[in-house]
Amino acid sequence: MGIPSQKTLQHLSALLRLGLGAEGSGVNFPQKLEPDEWTCIYSLAKQQSVLGIAFAGIEKLPKESRPPMQLLMRWATEVEAIRGMNALMNREAARLTRLFTDAGRRNAILKGQANARLYPDPTLRQSGDIDIWVEGGRESINQLLVEMGLVEKSDLAFGRFLHHAHLERTKDGIMAEVHYRPASGNPYKSRELQDFLNREILSAQMVPEGFYAPSIKFALVMQLSHLQQHFYSGGLGLRQYIDYYILLKNSTAEVRREVAQAIRGLGMLHACSAVMWVLQQVLGLERDMMLCAPCAWRGRRLLRLALVGGNFGKYRQKPRNVFVRWFRDRRQALSWLPFDPMNAIFKELKYWRHTLYLMPLRVKRRRIGL
């Protein structure tokens, strides 16, 4: 996947702003685009998993400014599939909530469907999998999952460094992860992060969709940690940044002040400043809605990463040779040192710790990767 043209990004940015309800500056759209220009916009929206939000923007354009009919119909069909999947995801999230609540475990839906309900049209966010936090800690939750027949005991044997367990895909193709703790963090600030999140998640509230959703304060801290973990190791697409934009738009000034203070104390200021710049450039986030001052040179790296790799880096070209890929990934990890030295170092140490722990299993199964 190559980097899209600046013009294509500008057009998609305008559609996203329209789809999210923005008005005024930054949402001007050309009177007429050529069919191949619309094809480029569609491809970029698909790679970034934002087809639904972009389509909401298209619906606000005058008819003469919309895509050719064939592309418009194809786009509309995919949007209907997104709506249908969101309905399925909400039902599955509600089912898992009832399941663990009936087992006497406090729980909450993280990210995904909890974010979707805050969108202007909750049915248009493209869903991924379901992340649900369940109270009790790793050993207790693993035992519960086995007793409930949700996982095989053998599947949990090598999960010491994971902070979640994967459930079997449903007949509708939905994947779910049961989290032992709300989020993972780098070792030197992990205890403070867990204390903050474990305290805040207790205020999760039941929502009309039938599951418990955490507070905006919790989500802003937890999801920044999630963003930070992923852009070091593979990249994020615009969908995840839009999620963060939506959280900020649903926050109060007091919550933003408290979150900004927490982020500084948790060592996530560099990541936050980069994310704020991306949100400013792509979605027009106002300065008074930001958690800190935006940093252009850090933000440009995140935006380039998103444009090259798409959603979770899925479109990034990977060398076929596993050893070439490994050397490239290690070089990529070191390249984050100027961005945020402390977090880059601990991210790499975490990788080696996990790798060495799994080495006996790799030797046993004669596999380089697991």
C-alpha positions in Angstrom: 0.0 0.0 0.0 1.5 3.3 -1.1 0.9 6.7 0.5 -2.2 8.3 -0.8 -2.0 11.8 -2.4 -2.5 14.8 -0.2 -5.6 15.7 -2.2 -7.1 12.3 -1.5 -6.4 12.6 2.2 -7.9 16.1 2.2 -11.1 14.9 0.4 -11.5 12.0 2.8 -10.8 14.3 5.8 -13.6 16.6 4.6 -16.0 13.7 4.3 -15.1 12.4 7.8 -15.7 15.8 9.3 -19.1 16.1 7.6 -20.0 12.6 8.7 -19.1 13.4 12.3 -21.3 16.5 12.3 -18.7 19.2 11.8 -19.7 22.5 10.1 -17.9 25.6 8.9 -14.2 25.7 8.0 -12.4 22.5 6.9 -15.4 20.8 5.4 -15.5 22.4 2.0 -15.8 19.8 -0.7 -15.3 20.2 -4.4 -18.3 20.7 -6.6 -17.3 17.8 -8.8 -14.7 15.1 -8.7 -13.6 12.7 -11.4 -14.5 9.0 -11.1 -10.9 8.0 -10.5 -10.6 10.5 -7.7 -13.7 9.0 -6.0 -12.1 5.5 -6.4 -9.0 6.7 -4.6 -11.2 8.2 -1.8 -13.1 4.9 -1.5 -10.0 2.8 -1.4 -8.4 5.0 1.3 -11.6 4.9 3.4 -11.8 1.1 3.1 -8.1 0.7 4.1 -8.7 2.9 7.1 -12.0 1.1 8.1 -14.0 4.4 8.0 -16.4 3.6 5.1 -19.4 4.2 7.2 -18.4 7.6 8.5 -17.3 8.8 5.1 -20.6 7.7 3.6 -22.4 9.8 6.2 -20.4 12.7 4.8 -21.4 11.8 1.2 -25.1 11.9 2.2 -24.6 15.5 3.2 -23.2 16.5 -0.2 -25.5 17.9 -3.0 -26.3 15.1 -5.6 -24.1 16.6 -8.3 -21.1 16.3 -5.9 -21.6 12.6 -5.0 -19.7 9.6 -6.4 -20.7 7.9 -9.7 -23.8 5.8 -9.2 -22.0 2.4 -9.5 -19.5 3.3 -6.8 -22.2 4.9 -4.7 -24.3 1.7 -4.7 -21.3 -0.4 -3.9 -20.5 1.9 -1.0 -24.1 1.9 0.3 -24.2 -1.9 0.2 -21.0 -2.1 2.4 -22.5 0.5 4.8 -25.6 -1.7 5.2 -23.3 -4.6 6.1 -21.6 -2.3 8.7 -25.0 -1.5 10.2 -25.9 -5.2 10.4 -22.6 -6.1 12.0 -23.0 -3.4 14.6 -26.4 -4.9 15.6 -24.8 -8.4 15.9 -21.9 -7.0 17.9 -24.2 -5.2 20.4 -26.2 -8.4 20.9 -23.0 -10.4 21.5 -21.7 -7.8 23.9 -25.0 -7.9 25.8 -24.9 -11.7 25.9 -21.4 -11.8 27.3 -22.3 -9.1 29.8 -25.2 -11.3 31.0 -23.0 -14.4 31.1 -20.4 -12.9 33.3 -22.8 -10.9 35.4 -24.8 -14.1 36.1 -21.4 -15.7 37.2 -21.1 -12.9 39.8 -18.3 -11.0 38.0 -18.2 -7.3 37.4 -17.5 -6.5 33.8 -17.4 -3.8 31.2 -17.0 -3.5 27.4 -13.8 -1.8 26.3 -13.2 0.3 23.2 -15.3 -0.9 20.2 -19.0 -1.0 20.9 -18.6 1.3 23.9 -17.1 3.9 21.6 -19.6 3.3 18.8 -22.6 4.3 21.0 -21.1 7.8 21.3 -20.9 8.4 17.5 -23.6 10.7 15.9 -24.8 7.5 14.2 -23.7 4.5 16.3 -24.4 2.0 13.5 -21.7 3.5 11.1 -18.6 2.7 13.1 -16.8 -0.3 11.5 -16.5 -2.9 14.2 -13.5 -5.1 15.0 -13.7 -7.6 17.8 -15.3 -7.4 21.3 -13.1 -6.5 24.3 -14.6 -7.2 27.6 -12.9 -6.7 31.0 -13.9 -9.2 33.7 -13.1 -8.8 37.4 -11.0 -11.4 39.2 -7.5 -11.5 37.8 -5.8 -13.9 35.4 -5.9 -17.2 37.3 -9.5 -16.7 38.5 -10.8 -15.7 35.1 -9.0 -18.5 33.3 -10.5 -21.0 35.7 -13.9 -19.5 35.1 -13.6 -19.6 31.3 -12.6 -23.3 31.4 -15.5 -24.1 33.8 -17.9 -22.2 31.5 -16.6 -24.1 28.5 -15.5 -21.0 26.7 -11.9 -22.0 26.3 -9.8 -25.1 26.5 -7.3 -25.3 29.3 -4.5 -26.1 26.9 -5.1 -22.7 25.1 -4.2 -20.8 28.3 -1.0 -22.7 29.1 1.3 -20.1 27.4 -0.6 -16.9 28.2 1.5 -15.7 31.0 2.4 -12.4 29.4 -0.9 -11.8 27.7 -3.5 -9.6 29.3 -6.5 -11.3 27.7 -7.9 -14.6 26.6 -9.4 -15.3 23.1 -12.8 -16.8 22.9 -13.9 -19.0 20.0 -15.3 -17.1 17.0 -19.2 -17.1 17.0 -21.2 -18.5 14.1 -21.6 -14.8 13.0 -17.8 -14.5 12.8 -17.5 -12.3 15.9 -14.3 -12.5 17.9 -14.1 -11.6 21.6 -11.3 -11.1 24.0 -11.7 -11.4 27.8 -9.3 -9.0 29.5 -7.8 -9.8 32.9 -6.9 -6.2 33.3 -8.2 -3.1 31.5 -5.0 -2.4 29.6 -1.3 -3.2 29.4 1.3 -0.6 30.1 5.1 -0.3 30.2 6.7 -1.7 33.4 7.9 1.6 34.9 4.4 3.0 35.0 2.3 -0.1 34.9 1.4 -0.1 38.6 0.1 3.5 38.5 -1.8 2.9 35.2 -3.5 -0.2 36.6 -4.4 1.5 39.9 -6.0 4.4 37.9 -7.9 2.1 35.5 -9.0 -0.4 38.2 -10.3 2.5 40.3 -12.1 4.2 37.4 -13.7 1.1 35.8 -15.8 0.6 38.9 -17.9 3.5 37.8 -18.9 1.7 34.6 -22.7 2.1 33.9 -25.2 -0.1 32.2 -26.2 1.5 28.8 -29.3 0.9 26.7 -27.4 -1.4 24.4 -27.3 -3.9 27.3 -23.7 -3.8 28.5 -21.6 -1.9 30.9 -19.6 1.0 29.5 -16.7 2.7 31.3 -16.6 6.5 32.0 -15.1 8.9 29.5 -12.2 9.6 31.9 -11.4 5.9 32.0 -11.7 5.5 28.2 -9.4 8.5 27.4 -6.6 7.1 29.6 -7.0 3.5 28.7 -7.3 4.0 24.9 -4.3 6.4 24.8 -2.3 3.5 26.4 -3.8 1.2 23.8 -2.9 3.6 20.9 0.6 3.9 22.3 1.2 0.2 22.4 0.0 -0.4 18.9 1.7 2.4 17.0 5.1 1.1 18.3 4.4 -2.4 17.0 2.4 -2.2 13.8 0.5 1.0 13.4 -3.0 2.2 13.7 -5.5 3.4 11.1 -7.8 6.4 11.2 -10.6 4.5 12.8 -8.8 4.4 16.1 -8.0 8.1 16.0 -11.6 8.9 15.2 -12.6 6.9 18.3 -10.3 9.1 20.4 -11.8 12.2 18.7 -15.3 11.0 19.7 -14.3 10.5 23.3 -12.9 14.0 23.5 -16.0 15.4 21.9 -18.1 13.7 24.6 -15.9 14.9 27.5 -16.2 17.9 29.7 -13.5 20.5 30.4 -13.1 19.1 33.9 -12.6 15.5 32.7 -10.1 16.7 30.1 -8.1 18.5 32.9 -8.1 15.4 35.1 -7.1 13.2 32.1 -4.3 15.5 31.1 -2.9 15.5 34.6 -3.1 11.7 34.7 -1.4 11.3 31.3 1.5 13.4 32.4 2.0 11.3 35.5 1.8 8.1 33.5 4.5 9.0 31.0 2.2 9.2 28.0 2.7 12.9 27.1 4.8 12.4 24.0 2.2 9.9 22.6 -0.6 12.3 23.5 0.9 15.3 21.8 1.3 13.3 18.6 -2.3 12.0 18.7 -3.6 15.6 19.3 -1.8 16.7 16.1 -3.3 13.9 14.0 -6.8 14.8 15.3 -6.2 18.5 14.5 -4.9 17.8 11.0 -7.4 15.2 9.9 -10.6 16.0 11.9 -10.1 19.6 12.8 -10.0 19.1 16.6 -10.1 22.5 18.3 -7.2 23.5 20.7 -9.5 23.8 23.7 -10.6 20.2 23.3 -7.0 18.9 23.4 -5.4 17.2 26.3 -2.0 18.9 25.6 -0.3 20.9 22.9 0.0 19.1 19.6 3.5 18.1 18.4 3.9 18.2 14.6 7.0 16.2 14.1 5.7 13.3 16.2 2.2 13.6 14.8 3.5 13.4 11.2 5.1 10.0 12.0 1.8 8.6 13.3 -0.2 10.0 10.3 2.3 8.5 7.8 2.2 5.2 9.6 -1.6 5.2 9.4 -1.6 6.1 5.7 1.0 3.5 4.8 -0.4 0.6 6.8 -4.1 1.2 7.1 -6.2 -0.3 9.9 -3.8 -1.9 12.4 -1.1 -1.9 9.7 -2.9 -4.6 7.7 -1.9 -3.1 4.4 1.8 -2.6 5.2 3.9 -4.7 2.9 5.8 -7.4 4.8 8.9 -9.3 3.5 8.2 -12.9 2.8 11.4 -14.0 4.5 10.7 -14.3 8.2 14.3 -13.4 9.2 14.2 -10.3 7.0 10.9 -9.3 8.5 12.3 -9.9 12.0 15.3 -7.6 11.4 13.1 -5.0 9.9 10.8 -5.0 12.9 13.7 -4.7 15.3 15.1 -1.8 13.3 11.6 -0.2 13.3 11.5 -0.6 17.1 14.8 1.2 17.6 13.6 4.0 15.3 11.0 5.0 18.0 13.8 6.1 20.4 13.7 9.8 19.3 9.9 9.8 19.5 9.7 8.6 23.1 12.9 7.1 24.5 11.6 5.6 27.8 8.5 3.9 26.3 10.4 2.7 23.2 13.0 1.0 25.4 10.5 -0.7 27.7 8.4 -1.8 24.6 11.5 -3.6 23.2 12.4 -5.1 26.6 8.9 -6.5 26.8 9.2 -8.0 23.4 12.4 -9.8 24.3 11.0 -11.0 27.6 8.0 -12.5 25.8 10.1 -14.0 23.1 12.5 -15.8 25.5 9.6 -17.1 27.5 8.0 -18.7 24.4 11.3 -20.0 23.0 10.8 -23.6 24.6 7.4 -23.8 23.0 8.8 -22.7 19.6 11.5 -25.4 19.8 9.0 -28.0 20.8 6.6 -27.2 17.9 9.5 -26.4 15.5 8.0 -23.1 14.6 9.7 -19.7 14.5 6.5 -17.8 15.3 3.4 -18.7 17.3 
